């Protein structure tokens, strides 16, 4: 961690209403055809204060009008015993797009509310989105996750990963920043700081994947001086070459504390192209309140959709950024961490420790796809990067 699609989603086209009912979208009959399209994504949205199973999260449905128009109201409706019921609604943006969510399965539809020109499409998100290929809800242990014990290295000469900063309790993974009882003080830029132990684990021993979605439901730490993160790395990270061959570091989300002047949330991608000079794409997430709030008191789902063309980053289903450079073509493993890096030391308050980040669940939906001109995926070479 540094300082700061192939979308396997159903695409359905919709048409104007074939009937002549004047009762509006909730009563009319809609025919599938032209006019609007939807992309059905996995369960990527679930904000809330309490832990909950991964299957309680909502599907994400992205709708788009074929003729871009801003301000058109669209509804997501579910077919039930009482007929079609509205479960979400939104207005299209300047590109004719709207994002909707549904925690329901079964027959559903996205419709417009324009009685003169209603559009609609039917689908079942449970059938039309990819199935999960890995889920960890941390019921009673960290399972096969391993501490990334890299010692004092890189931008963390005053802290190190340690098993003592990782625990599972009450169905939550808790990563912490603790005082290191075996060390004295660390000198950084002429100042003295206590050494720290960090919760820092990875899935490299049991799960890697290439292309698809990765998501984690996280409640972040409140104080500054450490940053919580959910990220991915390839085995070839740091080797000069195109990211399609060497991989990348994909920082799905980082949080730098409630009082950070720039809002605290970032998403980045790092890779090393031919020539050996590291490249970076990403930035602070502008105006994070538009995607949620109370990052340290509520759980939110942070996800990346990774295709051979781009990364799409989301918070509870809302797109926060697209990055089309440095797209990894290599298998990546997952990392969860709460790190106190040297560049944050001036913000650490000793009396605030221990500091915690809680993870409710992690899930992957793999959607493998062969890159153009390639016969099969390569695992990559080298060892996991020390970032």
N, C-alpha and C positions, 0 to 999 in steps of 0.2 A: 504494500500500500504506500503510495507516494503522497506528498503534500498536494494540498490543493493548489415479404419474405417468401427466404422461402417462408412465407407466412402460411403455415398449414392451417388455414382458417377457411371455413366454407365461404365462398363468394356466391351470392344468390342475386339475381336481378329481379326487379319487381316492376309491375306495370300499374297503370291507372285502373281504378275500380271498374270491373266489368258489369256491375249491376247499376241500377238507377236509384238505390235507396237514398233518402235524404236525411237519414238519421245520424250521420257522422260516422267516424271510424269505429266506434265501439259497437255499432249495430250493422254496418255494411259488410258485404262480402268482398274479399280482395283476391285478385288473381295474380299468380306469380308471372312475371314477365319483365318488361323494361321500365326504367324510370328511377330506380334506386337500387343500391347494392348494400349488402352487409357482410362483415367479417366476424365470424364467431370465434372468440378466443377462450382460453381456459378460465378457471376460477382464479381471478387475479385481484379481486377487490374485497376487502373486509376491514374497515376501520372500526375500532371499539376499545373499550377499557378492559374487557375480560378475555381470557383465553378461550379459544374455540377450535373445533376440528377443522382441518383443511377443507373438508367437503362442505363446510358451512359458508365458505367464501362464495362470492357471486361471479357468474360468468360475465365476461365483458363483450359487448356487442357494439361494433363500430359501424355506423350507418353513413351512407354517402349518396346524395342526390346526383343523378347523372348530369343534370344541368345545375351547376353550382349556384346556390342561392342562399343568402344569409338570412337568419331569423325565421326559418320555417320550423314550426313545432312538430316534433316526431314523438311518438309514444311506443313504448315496449309493452306489449300486452301478453298475458298468459291465459290459455284456455282452461277453464275450471268448471266446477259444478254450477256456478252462477253465470257462466258465459265468459266473455272476454273481459279480463280485469287489468287495469293499468298498473304496472309495477315500477315504471320509471318513465321519465319524459325529459326532453331537452330541446334546445333550439340549435339549428345548424349554424356553423361559422361561415366565414366568407367563402370557403371552399365547398360549402354544402355538406359539411361533415358534422356528426354528432356522436357522442359516446354514451352508451347506456349500460346498465348492469341488471342482472337478474340472478337470484339465488335459486330459482325454480328450474325444474326439469319439465319435460313434456312439450306439447305443442305451443309455440309462441309465434308472435309476429311483430314486426316493426311497421308502423303506419304513420302517415302524415295526417294532420287534422284539417287539411284544406278540403272542404266539402265539394268545391268545384272541380278539384283535380286530385283526389285522394290516391295515394300510392301505398302498396303494402306487400309484405313477403312473409311466408310461413317457414318455420324451421324448428328443430329441437336441439338446443345447445349441448345436451348430453350426448347426442349422436353426432353432431356436426363440429365438435371441437376435439382435439387430440386427447387421448387418455394419458394420465400421468405414468411416467416410467420410474420415478423414484419419489417416495414421500418419507419424511422423518418428522414425527410429531413429538419426539423426545418424551416418551411416556415415563420411562424409568432409568434411562442411561443415555450416554452420548453415542452408544453403539460403536460403529467402526470409525467414527471421526477421530483424528489424531491431532495432538498438540503439535504445532509447527515450531518446534524447539530449535531456533536458529541462533540462540545466544545473543550477545550484545553486538549488533551489526547494523550497518547502513545508517538510516536516520533514527535508529533506536539504540544508541550507545548507553543510554541510561535506563533501559527497560528491556525485558525479555519475556517470551512466552513461557508459561508454566502451568502444569496440570492443576495447581491449587487455585488458579483463577477461572476454572471451568467446573460447573456442577449442574446437575439436573435435579429439580425439585418441583413437585406439584405440576408435572407435565410441561415445564418450561426449561429451556436451556438458558442458564445464566452465565454470562461472561463478565468478568470483573477486572478492575484495576486495583491492585493491592500494593501496600508497602512490601518491599523485599527485605525480610528479616535477616538475611544472611549477608547483606552488604551495608556499607556506610553511606557516604555521600558521593554523588557523581558531579564532575565539573563540566559545564557546558557554557561556552562563550564567557568564561570568567565567573560564572555564577555556580553556586552549589545547590544540588537538588538531591532528594532521596531517590534511591533506585526503586523501580516499580516492577511488579509482576503483571503480565497481561494475559487475558483470555484470548486465544488465537488458535483456531482449529481449522482443518481442511479435510476434504473428502478424497484426497488423492489415493488413499489406500483402498477405496472401495467403489467410488463412482466418478466416472468421467463421461462426458457426452459431447456431441458436436451438432449444433443447430437445434433450435427449439426455444422453449421458454424455461427460465429459472426464476423462482419467486421465493421470498421469505417474509413471514409476518413477524414484525419486530417492534418492540417498544424500546426506544433509545435512552441513553443516559441524559441527565439534565446538565451537569456542570461542564464548563470548558476545561481544557487541559488534557483531553483524550477524545478520540473519535471512534464511534461505532461504525461498522462497515459490513456489507455483504458484497462479495466480489468473486471473480473467476480468474484463473490463470492457466496457461498452457505449459507443457513440459519444455517446450523450446523457447520460452520467453527469454529475451535478451540476445538471442542469436540473430545477427544481421540477416535480413531477407524480407520478402513480402510477408505480411501477416497471414496470408493464406497458407504459407508454408511453415512459418515459425510460431504463429499464434500471437496472442496479445494478453494484456491485463485488462479486464473489464470490470471497472468499479461500478457496480449496479447502483449503489448508494453509499454515501458517507455522511455522518452527522457529527458536527463539531460543537454541539451544545446549544442550549436555549438562548443564551445571551450573545451568540455570535453576531457581529454587526451585519453580515451578509445573509443572514437567515439560517446558516448552518448546514444546508444540504448541497451535496455535489454529486455529479456523475461524470466519470472520466474513462477514457480508453488510452492505453500506452502500448506502443510497439516499437521495434527497432528495424527500420527499413534498410535496404542495402546502403552501405556507407558507414553504418554503425552509430549514427546519431539518433538518439531516442526521440520519438515523436509523440505528441499528446493532442487529443481532441476532447472537448468537454469544458465545463465551467461550473460555477455556482448556479444553482437553480434559482432563477429570478422569481421574486414574489411567491415564495413557497406556500403562503396562506391560501392561494387559489387551489391547491391540491389537498389541503387538510390543515390540521393544527394540532397543538398539544403533542408533539412528537415524543416527548419523554413521559407522558402520562397515558397515551393511547397506543394501541397496536395499529400498524398500517402495513399493507402488503406492498413491497417494493419488488419490481420485476424487470427483467430484460427479455425481449424477444430478439433472438439472434438468428439471422438468416445469412446466406452467402452475399447479400447485397448491403445489409445494414444492421444496426442495433436500434431497437425501439425501447426506450426506458419509460416505465409507468409507475405511478403511485396510485394504488387502489383503482387501477384501470385507466386513469387519466394519463395521457401521453405528456411527458415532461421534456423529452428530447429525442431526436433522431440523429445518429452518427453514421456516416457512410464511408469513413476512412478507417484504415487499420482494422478491417473486418477479418477476424480470425477464421482460418479454415482448418484448424487443428482441434482435437479434443481438449476440453477444458475441465478443470475440477473446481469445486465450490469452496469458498472460504468465508468463515464468520469470525469477526474479531472486534475487540475493544482495545485499542492501542493508545499508549501514551508516548507519542513520538517526540524527539528532541525539540522540534520546532514549536511544540505546544507547551513546553515545560513552564514557561513564565505564567501560564494561566492556571496551573495546578494549585489547589489549596489543600494542604495536608489534612486539615480537619474535615474535609469533605469525603475522604476515603473511608471505606471502600465505595467505589462507583460501579454501577451495574447497567448492563444491557440485557434485555430478555428476548429470547426467540421462541415464538409459539410453534412454528413449523417451517419446514423447507420442502419445496416440491419442484420437480423437473418434469417437463413434458418434452420428450425428445422427438424431433421431426427430421430424421436424417435425410440428407439430400446430397447427391454427388456433385461436386463442383465441375464446371465445364472443363473438358479436357483431361479429367482425372478418372482413373479406373477404380480406386478405392481409397478410403480414408487412411491417413498415416498417423500413428500415435505421436510422431514428433521425436526429437532427440534431446538428450541432455536431462538435467534434473530440474525439479521445480525451482522457480526463481526465488531469490531472497529479497522480496519487496516488502 
